[in-house]
Amino acid sequence: MRNQVSWPSSTNLLVDFSHPGRGIMGTIAHSANLLRSSSKTIFKKKGLMPDTQRPEPTRIYRWAVLIFISLAQAGNYYIYDSINALERIFIDHLGFSATQFGWLNASYSVAAVATLLVGGIIIDRIGTKKSILAFAVVCLIGAFITASRGSAPVMIAGRTVLGLGAESMIVAVTTALAKWFKGKELSFAFGINLTIARLASVAADNSPTWANRAFYPNGPGGQPSWQNPLLIAVAAGVFAVVCSIIYWLLESRAESQFALGEAGTTDKLELKGIFRFDTSYWLVVGLCFTFYSAIFPFRTFAIEFLANKILAAHGGVNATDALRVASLEQAGLLNSLLPFSAMIATPLFGLLVDKVGKRALFMMFGSLLLMPVYLMMAYSPTSLYIPVSMMGIAFSLIPAVMWPAVAYIVQQSRLGTAYALMTLIQQIGFFLLNLLIGKANDYSHAGLGNPDGYALGMWIFSVLGFIGLALSLLLRIRETGPKAHGLEKP
C-alpha cells in the first residue's frame, strides 16, 4: 500500500502514501531538508577531491540513478501486490480460509510497525546505498519464503519478512532521492519514482491476463498453479536486488567524483509530547485511519470479490472454466484502476487544492464519494466500473489533501513525530481490517456459491466511510472557526 507524491511549494512536503500499501512508513521527509544542497564534505579520505571543488552530477547521471532506484522500488511493490489475484486459488487448492488470507497482509502491517520504530535509525547509520540493497535482499527473502511452500504459516512468515524490508526500503529510496535532486527537479523526480513504482502494482493486479500461463499452466480447465505467480514475484525481487546493486555502484562512483546533496531526514516517532497535538490533527489522523482501512484491505480481497460478482451474473457456480478465467482477468483490471488513477490524478488534485484551498471541504467530498461505493458493489446491479471509478477519484483526492494538511496544523519541529504517529495508526488499521474482513467473509461463507455473503464485509467498509465523513465534517467546522489553521485558504 505506497504512493509517493510531490507537493507544490506552498505545502512544502514530499509524501509517500502507501502500500501498503504499502506504504507508507515514515517516508515523509521535510522539504526544508530535501531541498537544501549540501556544501559539507561527504567523505574526507586521502586522495579524494574536496567537495567544494567537485562538480554536481550530470543530468544524465542523476536520471540514470532515478531510473534504477525506482525500478528497485517497483520490484518491492510487485511483491507486495502479487497475492491479490490468488485468494481463490489459495482457498480452493491450499485449504486457506479467508481469515488466513487476510493474515498475509496483516502480518506485513505488524512488521511495518516495527519498521516505523527502527527503519529510519538503520538508514541513518549505514547510509542509503547499503540500506537500499540490504532491504531489497530482505524483500527477496520474504518473496522466496512465501513461494517456497503452500502452507499458511510459512507464507505468513514470508510476508512478515517482506514487511520488515519493504517499508524500510521505501524510506531509504525517498531519503536517497534528496541526494540527487533539488528544487523543482526533486518534485518531478518523485513523480517519476511514483509512476514507475505504481506501474508495478498495476502489473501485479493484471497478472492473470499477461501471465495467464503462469496461473493456468494446463489451460483454463486444468489445475491452477499457486506457486508460479509467486515465482514471478521472486523474479521481481531478484530484479530489485540487481537494480539496487547498480545504484550502489552509481553512488559509489559519484561519491569520489561529484558533490552530492544531503540525504533527506527520516521521520522518527518520539513518544514524548504525542498527546499535545491539536484537535484538528487528531481528526486528520482519524480520517487517515478510516480512509486507508477502507481502501487497502479492500484491495486485499477485491479481485476474488469482483470476480465472483462478475460470475454471479454469468451462471455462478455453473460458469464455464473459460468464464472463470475471464472474470479473474476483468477483476484484476478493475482492481488496478485504483493505483492507476491515483498515479495520474493525485498530483493534479494537489495542484488544484494549492490554488483554491478548501482542504477540509475536499476531504468531505472525498469521504462522501467513498461512502456509497461498497454498498453499490454489494447490492446495485449497475456496472462495477461506476463504484470502482468513484473509489479511484476518492483514492486520488483525499491523500492529495490529507497528508500536506498536517503541515498546516503541526509545527515544523514536530512534523516527524506527527507523521510517524499517523502512519503507525494507519498500519494498525491495515492489520485490524485485513483480519476483520477475512473473518467476516468466513462467517458469511462468502464465495462464488454465496456472493451475497460479501455484503457483511462491504457494510464494514461502508461504516468506515460514514465515520470518515463525520470526521471530515468536524474538521471542516473546526477549520472555519476561530481555531482554524489555514486549511481552507489557498
C-alpha positions in Angstrom: 0.0 0.0 0.0 2.9 3.3 -1.2 2.2 6.4 -3.2 5.0 8.8 -3.5 3.7 12.2 -4.4 5.4 15.5 -4.6 3.5 18.6 -3.5 3.8 22.1 -4.8 5.9 24.7 -3.0 3.1 26.0 -0.7 2.8 22.7 1.0 6.5 22.1 1.2 6.2 18.4 1.6 7.2 15.2 -0.1 5.0 12.3 0.8 5.0 8.5 0.3 1.5 7.1 0.9 1.3 3.7 0.7 1.4 0.2 0.4 0.9 -1.0 1.8 0.3 -0.5 0.6 2.3 -0.1 1.4 3.4 2.3 2.1 3.8 4.5 3.6 6.1 4.1 6.6 8.0 7.2 7.7 8.8 8.4 4.2 7.6 11.9 4.7 10.8 13.9 4.5 10.8 17.6 5.4 11.3 19.6 2.3 13.5 22.1 4.1 16.0 19.3 4.3 15.2 17.8 1.0 15.6 21.0 -1.0 18.8 22.1 0.7 22.0 21.5 -1.1 24.9 20.3 0.9 28.2 22.2 1.0 29.7 19.8 3.5 32.3 17.2 2.7 30.7 13.8 2.3 33.9 11.9 2.5 37.2 13.1 3.8 39.6 10.4 2.6 43.1 10.8 1.4 43.3 11.4 -2.3 39.6 12.4 -2.8 38.8 15.8 -4.2 37.3 18.2 -1.6 33.6 18.6 -2.0 33.8 22.3 -2.7 35.9 21.5 -5.8 33.7 18.8 -7.3 31.1 19.4 -9.9 27.5 18.4 -9.4 26.4 15.1 -11.0 25.4 15.4 -14.7 21.8 15.4 -15.6 22.1 12.0 -17.4 23.9 10.5 -14.4 21.2 11.7 -12.0 18.3 10.4 -14.1 20.1 7.1 -14.5 20.1 6.9 -10.7 16.4 7.8 -10.6 15.5 5.0 -13.1 17.4 2.3 -11.3 16.3 3.3 -7.8 12.7 3.5 -9.0 12.9 0.1 -10.7 14.2 -1.4 -7.5 11.2 0.0 -5.6 8.9 -1.3 -8.4 10.1 -4.8 -7.6 9.2 -4.2 -4.0 5.7 -3.0 -5.0 5.1 -6.0 -7.2 6.0 -8.5 -4.5 3.5 -6.9 -2.1 0.6 -6.9 -4.6 1.4 -10.3 -6.1 -1.0 -12.2 -3.8 -4.0 -10.0 -4.7 -5.2 -12.3 -7.6 -4.5 -15.6 -5.7 -7.2 -15.7 -3.0 -9.4 -18.2 -4.7 -6.5 -20.5 -5.6 -5.3 -20.4 -2.1 -8.7 -21.2 -0.7 -9.6 -24.0 -3.2 -6.2 -25.7 -3.6 -4.2 -24.8 -0.4 -7.1 -25.0 2.1 -6.8 -21.4 3.2 -9.6 -19.6 4.9 -10.4 -16.0 4.1 -9.0 -15.1 7.6 -5.7 -16.8 6.8 -5.5 -15.0 3.5 -6.1 -11.7 5.4 -3.2 -12.6 7.7 -0.9 -12.4 4.7 -1.2 -8.7 4.7 -2.0 -8.2 8.4 1.4 -9.8 9.2 3.0 -7.4 6.8 1.5 -4.5 8.8 2.8 -5.9 12.1 6.3 -5.9 10.6 5.7 -2.4 9.2 5.1 -1.1 12.7 8.5 -2.4 13.8 9.9 -0.7 10.7 8.5 2.6 11.8 10.4 2.4 15.1 13.8 1.3 13.8 14.0 1.7 10.0 15.0 5.3 10.0 17.7 4.7 12.5 19.3 1.9 10.4 19.3 4.1 7.3 20.9 7.0 9.2 23.7 4.7 10.4 24.6 2.7 7.3 23.7 5.1 4.6 21.3 4.9 1.7 23.2 2.7 -0.8 23.8 0.0 1.8 20.3 0.2 3.2 18.6 0.0 -0.1 20.5 -3.1 -1.1 20.1 -4.7 2.3 16.3 -4.1 2.4 15.9 -5.3 -1.2 17.6 -8.6 -0.2 15.2 -8.8 2.7 12.3 -8.3 0.3 13.7 -11.1 -1.9 14.0 -13.4 1.1 10.4 -12.7 2.0 9.2 -13.4 -1.5 11.2 -16.6 -1.6 9.8 -17.9 1.7 6.2 -17.0 0.6 6.7 -19.0 -2.7 8.6 -21.9 -1.1 5.7 -23.8 0.4 1.9 -23.7 0.1 1.4 -23.5 3.9 -0.4 -20.7 5.7 2.2 -20.4 8.5 5.1 -20.4 6.0 3.5 -17.8 3.8 2.6 -15.6 6.7 6.2 -15.7 7.9 7.3 -14.8 4.4 5.0 -11.8 4.3 6.2 -10.7 7.7 9.8 -10.7 6.4 8.7 -8.8 3.4 7.1 -6.1 5.7 10.4 -5.7 7.5 12.3 -5.0 4.3 9.7 -3.3 2.0 8.7 -0.4 4.1 12.3 0.4 5.2 13.3 0.2 1.5 10.7 2.8 0.6 12.1 5.1 3.4 15.6 4.6 2.1 14.7 5.4 -1.5 12.9 8.5 -0.5 15.8 9.6 1.5 18.3 8.9 -1.2 16.5 10.9 -3.9 17.2 14.0 -1.9 20.9 13.5 -2.6 20.4 13.7 -6.3 17.7 16.2 -7.0 16.8 19.6 -5.7 14.2 22.4 -6.3 11.6 21.7 -9.0 13.7 18.7 -10.3 13.1 17.0 -6.9 9.3 17.2 -7.3 9.5 15.9 -10.8 11.8 13.1 -9.7 9.4 12.0 -7.0 6.6 12.0 -9.6 8.6 9.7 -11.9 9.5 7.5 -9.0 5.8 7.1 -8.1 4.8 6.4 -11.6 7.3 3.6 -12.1 6.6 2.0 -8.7 2.8 2.1 -9.2 3.0 0.6 -12.6 4.3 -2.5 -10.8 1.1 -2.6 -8.7 -0.9 -2.3 -11.9 1.1 -5.1 -13.4 0.5 -7.3 -10.4 -3.2 -6.8 -10.4 -3.3 -7.6 -14.1 -1.0 -10.6 -13.9 -3.9 -13.1 -14.5 -4.0 -11.5 -18.0 -0.4 -11.1 -19.1 0.9 -14.1 -17.1 -2.1 -16.3 -17.8 0.1 -19.4 -18.5 1.7 -19.0 -15.0 -1.8 -19.1 -13.4 -3.1 -21.9 -15.6 -0.2 -23.9 -17.0 -2.5 -26.6 -18.1 -5.2 -24.4 -19.7 -8.4 -22.9 -18.2 -9.8 -26.3 -17.4 -6.6 -27.6 -15.7 -5.2 -27.3 -12.2 -4.2 -23.7 -11.5 -0.8 -23.0 -10.0 -0.4 -21.2 -6.7 3.4 -21.2 -7.0 4.1 -19.9 -10.5 2.6 -16.4 -9.9 4.7 -16.2 -6.7 7.8 -17.2 -8.5 7.2 -14.2 -10.7 7.3 -12.1 -7.5 10.6 -13.8 -6.6 11.9 -12.7 -10.0 10.7 -9.2 -9.2 12.7 -9.4 -6.0 15.8 -10.5 -7.9 15.3 -7.6 -10.3 15.0 -5.2 -7.3 18.3 -6.5 -5.9 20.1 -6.1 -9.2 18.8 -2.6 -9.6 19.9 -1.9 -6.0 23.4 -3.1 -6.8 23.6 -0.9 -9.8 22.5 2.0 -7.7 25.2 1.1 -5.2 27.8 1.3 -8.0 26.5 4.5 -9.3 26.5 6.2 -5.9 30.0 4.8 -5.0 31.4 6.2 -8.2 29.7 9.5 -7.7 31.0 9.9 -4.2 34.5 10.3 -5.4 33.7 12.5 -8.4 30.7 14.6 -7.7 29.3 16.9 -5.0 26.1 15.2 -3.7 23.4 16.8 -1.6 22.5 15.7 1.9 20.1 12.7 2.3 16.7 13.7 3.4 15.9 13.2 7.1 13.8 10.2 8.1 10.8 10.6 10.4 11.1 9.1 13.8 8.4 8.5 16.5 9.1 10.4 19.7 6.7 9.3 22.4 7.1 12.4 24.5 4.5 15.1 23.6 2.3 13.0 21.3 -0.8 13.9 23.4 -0.1 17.6 22.9 -1.3 17.7 19.3 -4.2 19.9 18.3 -7.7 18.5 17.9 -7.5 19.1 14.1 -4.5 16.8 13.9 -6.4 14.0 15.6 -9.3 14.5 13.3 -6.9 14.1 10.3 -5.4 11.0 11.9 -8.9 9.5 12.4 -9.7 10.2 8.8 -6.4 8.6 7.7 -7.3 5.5 9.7 -10.8 5.2 8.3 -9.9 6.1 4.7 -6.9 3.8 4.2 -8.5 1.0 6.2 -11.3 1.1 3.7 -9.0 1.1 0.7 -6.1 -1.2 1.1 -7.8 -4.1 3.0 -10.4 -3.9 0.3 -7.7 -4.4 -2.3 -6.5 -7.5 -0.5 -9.8 -9.2 -1.1 -11.1 -7.2 -4.1 -10.1 -9.5 -7.0 -11.8 -12.5 -5.6 -14.9 -10.5 -4.7 -15.1 -8.7 -8.0 -14.6 -11.9 -10.0 -17.4 -13.7 -8.1 -19.7 -10.7 -8.6 -19.0 -10.9 -12.4 -19.5 -14.7 -12.4 -22.8 -14.4 -10.5 -24.3 -12.6 -13.5 -23.0 -15.3 -15.8 -24.1 -18.7 -14.4 -22.4 -18.5 -10.9 -21.1 -22.0 -9.9 -22.2 -23.3 -13.3 -20.0 -20.9 -15.2 -17.5 -22.4 -17.6 -13.8 -22.6 -16.9 -13.2 -20.0 -19.6 -15.6 -17.6 -18.0 -13.9 -18.1 -14.6 -10.5 -17.2 -16.1 -12.0 -14.2 -17.9 -13.7 -13.0 -14.8 -10.4 -13.1 -12.9 -8.7 -11.1 -15.6 -11.5 -8.5 -15.6 -11.4 -8.3 -11.8 -7.7 -7.7 -11.9 -8.2 -4.9 -14.3 -10.9 -3.3 -12.1 -8.6 -3.5 -9.0 -5.7 -2.0 -10.9 -7.8 1.1 -11.7 -7.2 2.4 -8.1 -3.3 2.7 -8.3 -3.5 3.7 -12.0 -6.0 6.6 -11.4 -4.1 7.8 -8.3 -0.8 7.7 -10.3 -2.3 10.3 -12.7 -4.8 12.3 -10.6 -3.3 12.7 -7.2 -0.7 15.3 -8.3 -3.3 17.2 -10.3 -5.6 17.3 -7.2 -2.6 18.6 -5.2 -2.2 21.4 -7.7 -5.9 22.2 -7.6 -6.1 22.3 -3.8 -3.0 24.5 -3.6 -4.8 27.1 -5.9 -8.2 27.1 -4.2 -7.6 25.9 -0.7 -10.8 24.4 0.9 -8.8 21.3 2.1 -11.3 20.2 4.8 -14.1 20.6 2.2 -12.3 18.5 -0.3 -11.8 15.8 2.3 -15.5 15.9 3.0 -16.2 15.5 -0.7 -13.8 12.6 -1.0 -15.3 10.9 2.0 -18.8 11.4 0.7 -17.8 9.9 -2.6 -16.3 6.8 -1.0 -19.2 6.2 1.4 -21.7 4.5 -1.0 -19.3 2.6 -3.3 -19.2 -0.6 -1.2 -22.9 -0.9 -0.9 -23.3 -0.2 -4.6 -20.9 -3.1 -5.3 -22.8 -5.4 -2.9 -26.4 -4.6 -3.9 -26.6 -2.5 -7.0 -26.9 -4.1 -10.5 -25.0 -1.2 -12.0 -21.7 -1.8 -13.7 -18.8 -2.3 -11.3 -16.8 0.2 -13.2 -19.0 3.0 -11.7 -18.3 2.4 -8.0 -14.7 1.5 -8.7 -14.3 4.8 -10.6 -15.8 6.7 -7.7 -13.4 4.9 -5.4 -10.5 5.8 -7.7 -11.4 9.5 -7.5 -11.6 9.4 -3.7 -8.3 7.5 -3.6 -6.7 10.2 -5.6 -8.3 13.2 -3.9 -8.1 12.5 -0.2 -4.4 11.7 0.0 -3.6 14.8 -2.1 -5.2 16.9 0.7 -4.8 15.0 3.9 -1.0 14.5 4.1 0.0 18.0 3.4 -2.7 19.3 5.6 -0.7 18.1 8.6 2.0 20.6 7.8 -0.5 23.4 8.4 -1.6 22.0 11.8 1.6 20.8 13.3 4.8 22.8 14.0 7.7 22.1 11.7 9.8 20.8 14.6 7.2 18.2 15.4 6.3 17.0 11.9 8.4 13.9 12.1 6.6 12.7 15.2 3.2 13.7 13.7 3.7 11.8 10.5 5.3 8.8 12.2 2.4 8.5 14.6 -0.1 9.0 11.9 1.5 6.2 9.9 1.7 3.9 12.9 -2.1 4.3 13.4 -2.7 3.7 9.7 -0.8 0.4 9.8 -2.8 -0.7 12.8 -5.9 -0.1 10.7 -4.5 -2.2 7.9 -3.8 -5.0 10.4 -7.3 -4.9 12.0 -9.3 -4.6 8.8 -7.4 -7.3 6.9 -8.3 -9.7 9.7 -11.8 -8.4 10.3 -12.8 -8.7 6.6 -11.3 -12.1 6.4 -13.3 -13.2 9.5 -16.5 -11.6 8.0 -16.1 -13.5 4.7 -15.6 -16.8 6.6 -18.5 -16.1 8.9 -20.9 -15.3 6.0 -19.5 -18.2 3.8 -18.8 -15.7 1.1 -17.8 -17.1 -2.3 -19.0 -18.0 -5.7 -21.7 -20.1 -4.3 -22.8 -17.4 -2.0 -21.9 -14.0 -3.4 -24.3 -12.3 -1.1 -22.0 -13.3 1.8 -19.7 -10.5 0.8 -22.3 -7.9 2.0 -21.1 -8.1 5.6 -17.6 -7.0 4.7 -19.0 -4.3 2.4 -21.0 -2.9 5.3 -17.9 -2.8 7.5 -16.1 -0.8 4.8 -19.2 1.5 4.5 -19.3 2.1 8.2 -15.7 3.3 7.9 -16.9 5.7 5.1 -19.6 7.1 7.4 -17.1 7.7 10.2 -14.7 9.3 7.8 -17.4 11.7 6.6 -18.3 12.6 10.2 -14.6 13.3 11.0 -14.1 15.4 7.9 -17.3 17.4 8.7 -16.0 18.0 12.2 -12.6 19.1 10.7 -14.4 21.5 8.4 -16.4 23.0 11.3 -13.2 23.5 13.3 -11.2 24.9 10.4 -13.9 27.5 9.6 -14.0 28.6 13.2 -11.7 30.7 15.5 -9.2 27.8 15.9 -8.5 27.4 12.2 -5.0 26.6 10.9 -5.5 27.9 7.4 -6.6 24.6 5.7 -9.4 26.4 3.9 -7.1 29.1 2.5 -5.2 28.8 -0.9 
